[in-house]
Amino acid sequence: MFSVVMSTFVVLLVMHKLAPLLGLVDNPDSRKRHTGQMPLVGGVSIAISLCGTLLLIPSFILSNTYLSYRLAR
C-alpha cells in the first residue's frame, strides 16, 4: 500500500512537469475559475503507479516463495 502511495506521488511530480509538453492541460476560459493552465494528470499518475506496482508484486511474491522454500529445506 505504501509503495503505491509513494510511486503515485513521484509519478505525479514528474507528470506535472511533463503535462504542458504533452498537452495535458486545461486552459482557462469564461466558465472556469482558474487563471492559468491546470495540469490534467492526476488520474494518469494513479493508473501508471498502480500498474507499475502490480507488475512488481508477482516477482516479489515469487522471489519470497522461492526463498522460503529454499530456507525450509
Number of C-alpha atoms within 10 A of each C-alpha: 7 7 11 17 14 12 18 23 16 14 19 21 14 13 20 19 12 15 18 15 10 9 10 16 17 15 12 13 10 7 6 9 8 12 10 11 13 15 17 16 20 15 10 14 20 18 14 16 21 18 11 14 17 12 11 11 11 11 11 11 11 11 12 12 12 12 11 11 10 9 8 7 5
